Amino acid sequence: MGIRHGNMLDGTMWEFGRPAFWAVHLAGAAVLFFLGMRFAVRRVPVPIMLFSMLRSLLRH
């Protein structure tokens, strides 16, 4: 009985389903992560970064 507003993107090329919505967000997060890692690798020597990552993974 209420008023139902349609989505403006329905039926357009910009419409995509819920799995695609999450895929786009995960891909964007991965891109930001890897760009950040590239910046971090330039700033910190690789052996020090690998050692700290390994230490944090093996810590109980």
mmCIF file of the N, C-alpha and C atoms, coordinates in Angstrom:
data_MODEL
# 
_entry.id   MODEL 
# 
loop_
_atom_site.group_PDB 
_atom_site.id 
_atom_site.type_symbol 
_atom_site.label_atom_id 
_atom_site.label_alt_id 
_atom_site.label_comp_id 
_atom_site.label_asym_id 
_atom_site.label_entity_id 
_atom_site.label_seq_id 
_atom_site.pdbx_PDB_ins_code 
_atom_site.Cartn_x 
_atom_site.Cartn_y 
_atom_site.Cartn_z 
_atom_site.occupancy 
_atom_site.B_iso_or_equiv 
_atom_site.pdbx_formal_charge 
_atom_site.auth_seq_id 
_atom_site.auth_comp_id 
_atom_site.auth_asym_id 
_atom_site.auth_atom_id 
_atom_site.pdbx_PDB_model_num 
ATOM 1   N N  . MET A 1 1  ? 0.806  -1.208  0.000   1.00 0.00 ? 1  MET A N  1 
ATOM 2   C CA . MET A 1 1  ? 0.000  0.000   0.000   1.00 0.00 ? 1  MET A CA 1 
ATOM 3   C C  . MET A 1 1  ? 0.844  1.266   0.000   1.00 0.00 ? 1  MET A C  1 
ATOM 4   N N  . GLY A 1 2  ? 2.153  1.108   0.286   1.00 0.00 ? 2  GLY A N  1 
ATOM 5   C CA . GLY A 1 2  ? 3.018  2.278   0.321   1.00 0.00 ? 2  GLY A CA 1 
ATOM 6   C C  . GLY A 1 2  ? 3.526  2.623   -1.069  1.00 0.00 ? 2  GLY A C  1 
ATOM 7   N N  . ILE A 1 3  ? 4.213  3.734   -1.139  1.00 0.00 ? 3  ILE A N  1 
ATOM 8   C CA . ILE A 1 3  ? 4.808  4.163   -2.403  1.00 0.00 ? 3  ILE A CA 1 
ATOM 9   C C  . ILE A 1 3  ? 6.158  3.451   -2.550  1.00 0.00 ? 3  ILE A C  1 
ATOM 10  N N  . ARG A 1 4  ? 6.351  2.846   -3.682  1.00 0.00 ? 4  ARG A N  1 
ATOM 11  C CA . ARG A 1 4  ? 7.611  2.128   -3.926  1.00 0.00 ? 4  ARG A CA 1 
ATOM 12  C C  . ARG A 1 4  ? 8.378  2.840   -5.040  1.00 0.00 ? 4  ARG A C  1 
ATOM 13  N N  . HIS A 1 5  ? 9.577  3.308   -4.704  1.00 0.00 ? 5  HIS A N  1 
ATOM 14  C CA . HIS A 1 5  ? 10.412 4.002   -5.674  1.00 0.00 ? 5  HIS A CA 1 
ATOM 15  C C  . HIS A 1 5  ? 11.338 2.999   -6.350  1.00 0.00 ? 5  HIS A C  1 
ATOM 16  N N  . GLY A 1 6  ? 11.422 3.048   -7.652  1.00 0.00 ? 6  GLY A N  1 
ATOM 17  C CA . GLY A 1 6  ? 12.316 2.162   -8.385  1.00 0.00 ? 6  GLY A CA 1 
ATOM 18  C C  . GLY A 1 6  ? 13.755 2.662   -8.329  1.00 0.00 ? 6  GLY A C  1 
ATOM 19  N N  . ASN A 1 7  ? 14.653 1.733   -8.496  1.00 0.00 ? 7  ASN A N  1 
ATOM 20  C CA . ASN A 1 7  ? 16.067 2.083   -8.520  1.00 0.00 ? 7  ASN A CA 1 
ATOM 21  C C  . ASN A 1 7  ? 16.378 2.761   -9.852  1.00 0.00 ? 7  ASN A C  1 
ATOM 22  N N  . MET A 1 8  ? 17.134 3.860   -9.814  1.00 0.00 ? 8  MET A N  1 
ATOM 23  C CA . MET A 1 8  ? 17.447 4.590   -11.051 1.00 0.00 ? 8  MET A CA 1 
ATOM 24  C C  . MET A 1 8  ? 18.349 3.781   -11.974 1.00 0.00 ? 8  MET A C  1 
ATOM 25  N N  . LEU A 1 9  ? 19.115 2.821   -11.418 1.00 0.00 ? 9  LEU A N  1 
ATOM 26  C CA . LEU A 1 9  ? 20.062 2.059   -12.219 1.00 0.00 ? 9  LEU A CA 1 
ATOM 27  C C  . LEU A 1 9  ? 19.443 0.816   -12.857 1.00 0.00 ? 9  LEU A C  1 
ATOM 28  N N  . ASP A 1 10 ? 18.223 0.464   -12.478 1.00 0.00 ? 10 ASP A N  1 
ATOM 29  C CA . ASP A 1 10 ? 17.587 -0.727  -13.040 1.00 0.00 ? 10 ASP A CA 1 
ATOM 30  C C  . ASP A 1 10 ? 17.432 -0.575  -14.544 1.00 0.00 ? 10 ASP A C  1 
ATOM 31  N N  . GLY A 1 11 ? 17.860 -1.612  -15.268 1.00 0.00 ? 11 GLY A N  1 
ATOM 32  C CA . GLY A 1 11 ? 17.710 -1.609  -16.712 1.00 0.00 ? 11 GLY A CA 1 
ATOM 33  C C  . GLY A 1 11 ? 18.772 -0.820  -17.453 1.00 0.00 ? 11 GLY A C  1 
ATOM 34  N N  . THR A 1 12 ? 19.791 -0.328  -16.746 1.00 0.00 ? 12 THR A N  1 
ATOM 35  C CA . THR A 1 12 ? 20.868 0.416   -17.405 1.00 0.00 ? 12 THR A CA 1 
ATOM 36  C C  . THR A 1 12 ? 22.128 -0.441  -17.426 1.00 0.00 ? 12 THR A C  1 
ATOM 37  N N  . MET A 1 13 ? 23.161 0.038   -18.087 1.00 0.00 ? 13 MET A N  1 
ATOM 38  C CA . MET A 1 13 ? 24.418 -0.713  -18.133 1.00 0.00 ? 13 MET A CA 1 
ATOM 39  C C  . MET A 1 13 ? 25.160 -0.673  -16.804 1.00 0.00 ? 13 MET A C  1 
ATOM 40  N N  . TRP A 1 14 ? 24.771 0.201   -15.889 1.00 0.00 ? 14 TRP A N  1 
ATOM 41  C CA . TRP A 1 14 ? 25.427 0.314   -14.587 1.00 0.00 ? 14 TRP A CA 1 
ATOM 42  C C  . TRP A 1 14 ? 24.862 -0.665  -13.567 1.00 0.00 ? 14 TRP A C  1 
ATOM 43  N N  . GLU A 1 15 ? 23.817 -1.383  -13.917 1.00 0.00 ? 15 GLU A N  1 
ATOM 44  C CA . GLU A 1 15 ? 23.189 -2.312  -12.988 1.00 0.00 ? 15 GLU A CA 1 
ATOM 45  C C  . GLU A 1 15 ? 24.019 -3.589  -12.894 1.00 0.00 ? 15 GLU A C  1 
ATOM 46  N N  . PHE A 1 16 ? 24.331 -4.009  -11.698 1.00 0.00 ? 16 PHE A N  1 
ATOM 47  C CA . PHE A 1 16 ? 24.987 -5.290  -11.504 1.00 0.00 ? 16 PHE A CA 1 
ATOM 48  C C  . PHE A 1 16 ? 24.503 -5.897  -10.201 1.00 0.00 ? 16 PHE A C  1 
ATOM 49  N N  . GLY A 1 17 ? 24.615 -7.224  -10.120 1.00 0.00 ? 17 GLY A N  1 
ATOM 50  C CA . GLY A 1 17 ? 24.060 -7.956  -8.987  1.00 0.00 ? 17 GLY A CA 1 
ATOM 51  C C  . GLY A 1 17 ? 24.901 -7.864  -7.728  1.00 0.00 ? 17 GLY A C  1 
ATOM 52  N N  . ARG A 1 18 ? 24.405 -8.488  -6.687  1.00 0.00 ? 18 ARG A N  1 
ATOM 53  C CA . ARG A 1 18 ? 25.080 -8.436  -5.395  1.00 0.00 ? 18 ARG A CA 1 
ATOM 54  C C  . ARG A 1 18 ? 26.473 -9.055  -5.432  1.00 0.00 ? 18 ARG A C  1 
ATOM 55  N N  . PRO A 1 19 ? 26.688 -10.223 -6.094  1.00 0.00 ? 19 PRO A N  1 
ATOM 56  C CA . PRO A 1 19 ? 28.060 -10.758 -6.140  1.00 0.00 ? 19 PRO A CA 1 
ATOM 57  C C  . PRO A 1 19 ? 29.023 -9.810  -6.851  1.00 0.00 ? 19 PRO A C  1 
ATOM 58  N N  . ALA A 1 20 ? 28.576 -9.166  -7.907  1.00 0.00 ? 20 ALA A N  1 
ATOM 59  C CA . ALA A 1 20 ? 29.447 -8.216  -8.605  1.00 0.00 ? 20 ALA A CA 1 
ATOM 60  C C  . ALA A 1 20 ? 29.740 -7.006  -7.717  1.00 0.00 ? 20 ALA A C  1 
ATOM 61  N N  . PHE A 1 21 ? 28.780 -6.586  -6.926  1.00 0.00 ? 21 PHE A N  1 
ATOM 62  C CA . PHE A 1 21 ? 28.973 -5.470  -5.993  1.00 0.00 ? 21 PHE A CA 1 
ATOM 63  C C  . PHE A 1 21 ? 30.129 -5.772  -5.047  1.00 0.00 ? 21 PHE A C  1 
ATOM 64  N N  . TRP A 1 22 ? 30.116 -6.979  -4.455  1.00 0.00 ? 22 TRP A N  1 
ATOM 65  C CA . TRP A 1 22 ? 31.179 -7.351  -3.528  1.00 0.00 ? 22 TRP A CA 1 
ATOM 66  C C  . TRP A 1 22 ? 32.492 -7.585  -4.262  1.00 0.00 ? 22 TRP A C  1 
ATOM 67  N N  . ALA A 1 23 ? 32.443 -8.098  -5.480  1.00 0.00 ? 23 ALA A N  1 
ATOM 68  C CA . ALA A 1 23 ? 33.669 -8.312  -6.256  1.00 0.00 ? 23 ALA A CA 1 
ATOM 69  C C  . ALA A 1 23 ? 34.354 -6.982  -6.554  1.00 0.00 ? 23 ALA A C  1 
ATOM 70  N N  . VAL A 1 24 ? 33.573 -5.972  -6.894  1.00 0.00 ? 24 VAL A N  1 
ATOM 71  C CA . VAL A 1 24 ? 34.140 -4.639  -7.164  1.00 0.00 ? 24 VAL A CA 1 
ATOM 72  C C  . VAL A 1 24 ? 34.789 -4.076  -5.904  1.00 0.00 ? 24 VAL A C  1 
ATOM 73  N N  . HIS A 1 25 ? 34.139 -4.239  -4.765  1.00 0.00 ? 25 HIS A N  1 
ATOM 74  C CA . HIS A 1 25 ? 34.698 -3.703  -3.527  1.00 0.00 ? 25 HIS A CA 1 
ATOM 75  C C  . HIS A 1 25 ? 35.948 -4.478  -3.093  1.00 0.00 ? 25 HIS A C  1 
ATOM 76  N N  . LEU A 1 26 ? 35.954 -5.787  -3.259  1.00 0.00 ? 26 LEU A N  1 
ATOM 77  C CA . LEU A 1 26 ? 37.140 -6.566  -2.910  1.00 0.00 ? 26 LEU A CA 1 
ATOM 78  C C  . LEU A 1 26 ? 38.308 -6.233  -3.845  1.00 0.00 ? 26 LEU A C  1 
ATOM 79  N N  . ALA A 1 27 ? 38.019 -6.064  -5.124  1.00 0.00 ? 27 ALA A N  1 
ATOM 80  C CA . ALA A 1 27 ? 39.074 -5.707  -6.068  1.00 0.00 ? 27 ALA A CA 1 
ATOM 81  C C  . ALA A 1 27 ? 39.659 -4.333  -5.727  1.00 0.00 ? 27 ALA A C  1 
ATOM 82  N N  . GLY A 1 28 ? 38.806 -3.393  -5.374  1.00 0.00 ? 28 GLY A N  1 
ATOM 83  C CA . GLY A 1 28 ? 39.283 -2.062  -4.986  1.00 0.00 ? 28 GLY A CA 1 
ATOM 84  C C  . GLY A 1 28 ? 40.140 -2.103  -3.731  1.00 0.00 ? 28 GLY A C  1 
ATOM 85  N N  . ALA A 1 29 ? 39.728 -2.911  -2.755  1.00 0.00 ? 29 ALA A N  1 
ATOM 86  C CA . ALA A 1 29 ? 40.517 -3.050  -1.526  1.00 0.00 ? 29 ALA A CA 1 
ATOM 87  C C  . ALA A 1 29 ? 41.866 -3.689  -1.827  1.00 0.00 ? 29 ALA A C  1 
ATOM 88  N N  . ALA A 1 30 ? 41.881 -4.682  -2.713  1.00 0.00 ? 30 ALA A N  1 
ATOM 89  C CA . ALA A 1 30 ? 43.142 -5.339  -3.077  1.00 0.00 ? 30 ALA A CA 1 
ATOM 90  C C  . ALA A 1 30 ? 44.078 -4.368  -3.789  1.00 0.00 ? 30 ALA A C  1 
ATOM 91  N N  . VAL A 1 31 ? 43.537 -3.559  -4.677  1.00 0.00 ? 31 VAL A N  1 
ATOM 92  C CA . VAL A 1 31 ? 44.366 -2.571  -5.384  1.00 0.00 ? 31 VAL A CA 1 
ATOM 93  C C  . VAL A 1 31 ? 44.972 -1.582  -4.396  1.00 0.00 ? 31 VAL A C  1 
ATOM 94  N N  . LEU A 1 32 ? 44.166 -1.084  -3.469  1.00 0.00 ? 32 LEU A N  1 
ATOM 95  C CA . LEU A 1 32 ? 44.697 -0.149  -2.472  1.00 0.00 ? 32 LEU A CA 1 
ATOM 96  C C  . LEU A 1 32 ? 45.760 -0.808  -1.595  1.00 0.00 ? 32 LEU A C  1 
ATOM 97  N N  . PHE A 1 33 ? 45.531 -2.076  -1.235  1.00 0.00 ? 33 PHE A N  1 
ATOM 98  C CA . PHE A 1 33 ? 46.507 -2.792  -0.413  1.00 0.00 ? 33 PHE A CA 1 
ATOM 99  C C  . PHE A 1 33 ? 47.830 -2.933  -1.143  1.00 0.00 ? 33 PHE A C  1 
ATOM 100 N N  . PHE A 1 34 ? 47.789 -3.367  -2.411  1.00 0.00 ? 34 PHE A N  1 
ATOM 101 C CA . PHE A 1 34 ? 49.024 -3.582  -3.143  1.00 0.00 ? 34 PHE A CA 1 
ATOM 102 C C  . PHE A 1 34 ? 49.742 -2.271  -3.468  1.00 0.00 ? 34 PHE A C  1 
ATOM 103 N N  . LEU A 1 35 ? 48.992 -1.203  -3.697  1.00 0.00 ? 35 LEU A N  1 
ATOM 104 C CA . LEU A 1 35 ? 49.643 0.091   -3.891  1.00 0.00 ? 35 LEU A CA 1 
ATOM 105 C C  . LEU A 1 35 ? 50.334 0.539   -2.608  1.00 0.00 ? 35 LEU A C  1 
ATOM 106 N N  . GLY A 1 36 ? 49.700 0.283   -1.483  1.00 0.00 ? 36 GLY A N  1 
ATOM 107 C CA . GLY A 1 36 ? 50.314 0.600   -0.193  1.00 0.00 ? 36 GLY A CA 1 
ATOM 108 C C  . GLY A 1 36 ? 51.552 -0.236  0.058   1.00 0.00 ? 36 GLY A C  1 
ATOM 109 N N  . MET A 1 37 ? 51.508 -1.519  -0.337  1.00 0.00 ? 37 MET A N  1 
ATOM 110 C CA . MET A 1 37 ? 52.675 -2.379  -0.172  1.00 0.00 ? 37 MET A CA 1 
ATOM 111 C C  . MET A 1 37 ? 53.828 -1.894  -1.056  1.00 0.00 ? 37 MET A C  1 
ATOM 112 N N  . ARG A 1 38 ? 53.534 -1.435  -2.258  1.00 0.00 ? 38 ARG A N  1 
ATOM 113 C CA . ARG A 1 38 ? 54.590 -0.909  -3.132  1.00 0.00 ? 38 ARG A CA 1 
ATOM 114 C C  . ARG A 1 38 ? 55.264 0.296   -2.482  1.00 0.00 ? 38 ARG A C  1 
ATOM 115 N N  . PHE A 1 39 ? 54.455 1.153   -1.870  1.00 0.00 ? 39 PHE A N  1 
ATOM 116 C CA . PHE A 1 39 ? 55.004 2.321   -1.197  1.00 0.00 ? 39 PHE A CA 1 
ATOM 117 C C  . PHE A 1 39 ? 55.847 1.896   0.005   1.00 0.00 ? 39 PHE A C  1 
ATOM 118 N N  . ALA A 1 40 ? 55.358 0.894   0.766   1.00 0.00 ? 40 ALA A N  1 
ATOM 119 C CA . ALA A 1 40 ? 56.086 0.435   1.947   1.00 0.00 ? 40 ALA A CA 1 
ATOM 120 C C  . ALA A 1 40 ? 57.396 -0.238  1.560   1.00 0.00 ? 40 ALA A C  1 
ATOM 121 N N  . VAL A 1 41 ? 57.412 -0.982  0.464   1.00 0.00 ? 41 VAL A N  1 
ATOM 122 C CA . VAL A 1 41 ? 58.635 -1.657  0.036   1.00 0.00 ? 41 VAL A CA 1 
ATOM 123 C C  . VAL A 1 41 ? 59.694 -0.638  -0.360  1.00 0.00 ? 41 VAL A C  1 
ATOM 124 N N  . ARG A 1 42 ? 59.277 0.448   -0.935  1.00 0.00 ? 42 ARG A N  1 
ATOM 125 C CA . ARG A 1 42 ? 60.248 1.489   -1.297  1.00 0.00 ? 42 ARG A CA 1 
ATOM 126 C C  . ARG A 1 42 ? 60.848 2.151   -0.057  1.00 0.00 ? 42 ARG A C  1 
ATOM 127 N N  . ARG A 1 43 ? 60.070 2.226   1.013   1.00 0.00 ? 43 ARG A N  1 
ATOM 128 C CA . ARG A 1 43 ? 60.518 2.931   2.214   1.00 0.00 ? 43 ARG A CA 1 
ATOM 129 C C  . ARG A 1 43 ? 61.349 2.047   3.146   1.00 0.00 ? 43 ARG A C  1 
ATOM 130 N N  . VAL A 1 44 ? 61.029 0.753   3.244   1.00 0.00 ? 44 VAL A N  1 
ATOM 131 C CA . VAL A 1 44 ? 61.675 -0.146  4.195   1.00 0.00 ? 44 VAL A CA 1 
ATOM 132 C C  . VAL A 1 44 ? 62.420 -1.221  3.411   1.00 0.00 ? 44 VAL A C  1 
ATOM 133 N N  . PRO A 1 45 ? 63.621 -1.544  3.820   1.00 0.00 ? 45 PRO A N  1 
ATOM 134 C CA . PRO A 1 45 ? 64.330 -2.633  3.148   1.00 0.00 ? 45 PRO A CA 1 
ATOM 135 C C  . PRO A 1 45 ? 63.536 -3.938  3.223   1.00 0.00 ? 45 PRO A C  1 
ATOM 136 N N  . VAL A 1 46 ? 63.544 -4.701  2.144   1.00 0.00 ? 46 VAL A N  1 
ATOM 137 C CA . VAL A 1 46 ? 62.722 -5.911  2.036   1.00 0.00 ? 46 VAL A CA 1 
ATOM 138 C C  . VAL A 1 46 ? 63.032 -6.932  3.123   1.00 0.00 ? 46 VAL A C  1 
ATOM 139 N N  . PRO A 1 47 ? 64.299 -7.231  3.465   1.00 0.00 ? 47 PRO A N  1 
ATOM 140 C CA . PRO A 1 47 ? 64.534 -8.244  4.506   1.00 0.00 ? 47 PRO A CA 1 
ATOM 141 C C  . PRO A 1 47 ? 63.934 -7.867  5.858   1.00 0.00 ? 47 PRO A C  1 
ATOM 142 N N  . ILE A 1 48 ? 63.980 -6.596  6.203   1.00 0.00 ? 48 ILE A N  1 
ATOM 143 C CA . ILE A 1 48 ? 63.395 -6.162  7.480   1.00 0.00 ? 48 ILE A CA 1 
ATOM 144 C C  . ILE A 1 48 ? 61.886 -6.328  7.445   1.00 0.00 ? 48 ILE A C  1 
ATOM 145 N N  . MET A 1 49 ? 61.264 -5.969  6.328   1.00 0.00 ? 49 MET A N  1 
ATOM 146 C CA . MET A 1 49 ? 59.815 -6.107  6.209   1.00 0.00 ? 49 MET A CA 1 
ATOM 147 C C  . MET A 1 49 ? 59.405 -7.581  6.258   1.00 0.00 ? 49 MET A C  1 
ATOM 148 N N  . LEU A 1 50 ? 60.145 -8.450  5.551   1.00 0.00 ? 50 LEU A N  1 
ATOM 149 C CA . LEU A 1 50 ? 59.821 -9.879  5.564   1.00 0.00 ? 50 LEU A CA 1 
ATOM 150 C C  . LEU A 1 50 ? 60.013 -10.474 6.955   1.00 0.00 ? 50 LEU A C  1 
ATOM 151 N N  . PHE A 1 51 ? 61.057 -10.079 7.647   1.00 0.00 ? 51 PHE A N  1 
ATOM 152 C CA . PHE A 1 51 ? 61.289 -10.580 8.995   1.00 0.00 ? 51 PHE A CA 1 
ATOM 153 C C  . PHE A 1 51 ? 60.160 -10.187 9.936   1.00 0.00 ? 51 PHE A C  1 
ATOM 154 N N  . SER A 1 52 ? 59.734 -8.948  9.879   1.00 0.00 ? 52 SER A N  1 
ATOM 155 C CA . SER A 1 52 ? 58.662 -8.508  10.775  1.00 0.00 ? 52 SER A CA 1 
ATOM 156 C C  . SER A 1 52 ? 57.338 -9.193  10.423  1.00 0.00 ? 52 SER A C  1 
ATOM 157 N N  . MET A 1 53 ? 57.079 -9.423  9.124   1.00 0.00 ? 53 MET A N  1 
ATOM 158 C CA . MET A 1 53 ? 55.852 -10.103 8.739   1.00 0.00 ? 53 MET A CA 1 
ATOM 159 C C  . MET A 1 53 ? 55.880 -11.561 9.197   1.00 0.00 ? 53 MET A C  1 
ATOM 160 N N  . LEU A 1 54 ? 57.015 -12.228 9.027   1.00 0.00 ? 54 LEU A N  1 
ATOM 161 C CA . LEU A 1 54 ? 57.150 -13.613 9.451   1.00 0.00 ? 54 LEU A CA 1 
ATOM 162 C C  . LEU A 1 54 ? 57.014 -13.729 10.963  1.00 0.00 ? 54 LEU A C  1 
ATOM 163 N N  . ARG A 1 55 ? 57.617 -12.787 11.697  1.00 0.00 ? 55 ARG A N  1 
ATOM 164 C CA . ARG A 1 55 ? 57.531 -12.801 13.160  1.00 0.00 ? 55 ARG A CA 1 
ATOM 165 C C  . ARG A 1 55 ? 56.092 -12.623 13.631  1.00 0.00 ? 55 ARG A C  1 
ATOM 166 N N  . SER A 1 56 ? 55.345 -11.741 12.959  1.00 0.00 ? 56 SER A N  1 
ATOM 167 C CA . SER A 1 56 ? 53.962 -11.521 13.374  1.00 0.00 ? 56 SER A CA 1 
ATOM 168 C C  . SER A 1 56 ? 53.074 -12.723 13.016  1.00 0.00 ? 56 SER A C  1 
ATOM 169 N N  . LEU A 1 57 ? 53.412 -13.436 11.938  1.00 0.00 ? 57 LEU A N  1 
ATOM 170 C CA . LEU A 1 57 ? 52.630 -14.625 11.572  1.00 0.00 ? 57 LEU A CA 1 
ATOM 171 C C  . LEU A 1 57 ? 52.898 -15.792 12.515  1.00 0.00 ? 57 LEU A C  1 
ATOM 172 N N  . LEU A 1 58 ? 54.121 -15.916 12.992  1.00 0.00 ? 58 LEU A N  1 
ATOM 173 C CA . LEU A 1 58 ? 54.490 -17.050 13.846  1.00 0.00 ? 58 LEU A CA 1 
ATOM 174 C C  . LEU A 1 58 ? 54.255 -16.789 15.328  1.00 0.00 ? 58 LEU A C  1 
ATOM 175 N N  . ARG A 1 59 ? 53.877 -15.587 15.675  1.00 0.00 ? 59 ARG A N  1 
ATOM 176 C CA . ARG A 1 59 ? 53.624 -15.242 17.077  1.00 0.00 ? 59 ARG A CA 1 
ATOM 177 C C  . ARG A 1 59 ? 52.343 -15.932 17.555  1.00 0.00 ? 59 ARG A C  1 
ATOM 178 N N  . HIS A 1 60 ? 52.371 -16.484 18.741  1.00 0.00 ? 60 HIS A N  1 
ATOM 179 C CA . HIS A 1 60 ? 51.195 -17.197 19.270  1.00 0.00 ? 60 HIS A CA 1 
ATOM 180 C C  . HIS A 1 60 ? 50.383 -16.267 20.061  1.00 0.00 ? 60 HIS A C  1 
# 
